[in-house]
Amino acid sequence: MLLILVAGPSGFAQAPFAEESVVKTRLREAAFRYAFTALDPKKSAKYFCIEPERPQPESFLQRFSDLATPVVWSAECSVNLPEGTRHKKTQQTAMILTISSMRWITGTEAYVTVYHPDGFEANEYHLRCLLKNNQWVVKMMPPLVPR
């Protein structure tokens, strides 16, 4: 069997961030914004450390520039069991949020799973997101109860 690989003018290199729809980018932003509020109701985190389900350009962080709490990439934070989650440079308290999946139900409805590790425990939250009047409305789904 003979396998021939053909590379175009740029070889096998791939653009680091493939273009995606504005709707999907806004969905990701809405899910993070909802999680910031729902999972930190006392506003105790001094940093929000995010990790999307796929790599994003640096400009994605600018979407959160209006928030009082800085938003940084999760690589800038660490989880230490006795001390909790901290921003590496400042050692201030932080909260890590990871979008582990985004699943489309229809063109205007999606389910987003957010993972939140924090010291001794890690929780997974399921968000139901509906696009209404060009804005994402996000609600947390109740946890599944085993029967």
C-alpha positions in Angstrom: 0.0 0.0 0.0 1.4 3.4 -1.0 0.4 6.5 1.0 1.1 9.8 -0.6 0.7 13.0 1.5 0.5 16.3 -0.4 1.0 19.6 1.3 -0.1 22.9 0.0 2.1 26.0 -0.3 2.1 26.5 3.5 3.0 22.9 4.3 1.0 21.3 7.1 0.8 24.4 9.3 -2.6 25.3 10.5 -3.8 28.7 11.6 -3.8 28.7 15.4 -7.4 29.9 15.6 -9.8 28.9 13.0 -12.7 31.3 12.4 -15.9 30.5 14.1 -19.3 32.0 14.1 -20.0 35.1 16.2 -23.0 33.2 17.7 -20.7 30.5 19.1 -18.2 33.1 20.5 -21.1 34.9 22.2 -22.4 31.7 23.6 -19.1 30.9 25.2 -18.9 34.4 26.6 -22.4 34.2 28.0 -21.7 30.9 29.7 -18.6 32.2 31.4 -20.4 35.4 32.5 -23.3 33.4 33.9 -20.8 31.1 35.8 -18.9 34.0 37.3 -22.1 35.3 38.9 -23.8 31.9 39.8 -20.6 30.2 41.1 -19.2 33.2 43.0 -22.3 34.9 44.5 -20.3 36.5 47.3 -17.8 37.9 44.8 -14.9 36.5 46.8 -12.7 35.7 43.8 -10.1 38.3 42.9 -9.5 36.6 39.5 -11.5 34.5 37.2 -9.3 32.0 35.4 -11.0 30.6 32.3 -10.3 27.7 29.9 -12.6 27.4 26.9 -13.3 24.0 25.3 -11.0 25.0 22.4 -8.1 27.5 22.1 -9.2 31.2 21.7 -7.3 34.2 20.5 -6.0 36.6 23.2 -8.7 39.1 22.2 -11.3 36.8 23.7 -10.3 38.0 27.2 -11.1 41.6 26.1 -14.8 40.6 26.1 -14.6 40.7 29.9 -12.8 44.0 30.3 -16.0 45.6 31.7 -15.9 43.3 34.8 -14.5 44.5 38.1 -12.8 41.1 38.6 -10.0 40.5 36.1 -10.4 37.5 33.7 -7.2 35.6 32.8 -6.4 32.3 31.2 -6.4 29.3 33.6 -2.7 28.7 33.1 -2.1 31.9 35.1 -3.7 30.2 38.2 -3.0 27.2 40.3 -5.0 24.9 42.6 -3.3 24.1 45.9 -5.2 21.9 48.3 -4.4 23.6 51.6 -4.5 27.2 50.1 -7.2 26.9 47.5 -7.1 28.4 44.0 -4.7 31.3 43.5 -3.5 33.7 40.8 0.1 32.7 40.4 1.6 36.2 40.2 -0.4 37.9 42.9 -1.3 34.9 45.1 -4.8 36.4 45.4 -7.9 34.1 45.5 -9.1 32.9 42.1 -11.7 30.8 40.6 -11.0 28.4 37.7 -13.8 27.7 35.2 -13.5 25.4 32.3 -16.0 24.9 29.5 -15.7 21.2 28.9 -18.3 20.9 26.1 -20.8 22.9 24.1 -23.6 20.9 22.4 -26.1 22.4 20.0 -29.7 21.3 20.3 -31.1 23.6 17.7 -29.8 26.8 16.0 -31.1 28.8 19.0 -30.5 26.3 21.9 -27.3 24.8 23.3 -26.1 23.0 26.4 -22.8 24.1 27.9 -21.0 22.1 30.5 -18.8 24.1 32.9 -16.3 22.4 35.2 -15.1 24.1 38.4 -12.2 22.5 40.3 -11.6 24.0 43.7 -9.1 22.4 46.1 -10.6 19.1 47.4 -13.6 19.0 45.1 -14.6 19.6 41.5 -18.0 20.3 40.3 -19.6 20.1 36.9 -22.5 22.4 36.0 -24.9 22.1 33.1 -26.2 25.2 31.5 -29.2 25.5 29.2 -28.7 28.4 26.8 -31.4 30.0 24.6 -30.8 32.6 22.0 -33.6 35.3 22.3 -33.5 38.6 20.5 -29.8 38.0 19.6 -28.9 37.6 23.3 -28.0 34.3 25.1 -30.3 33.6 28.1 -28.5 31.1 30.4 -30.0 29.0 33.2 -28.4 26.3 35.3 -30.0 22.9 34.9 -30.8 21.0 38.0 -28.4 18.2 38.9 -29.2 14.7 37.8 -30.5 12.7 40.6 -29.8 8.9 40.5 -33.0 6.7 40.7 
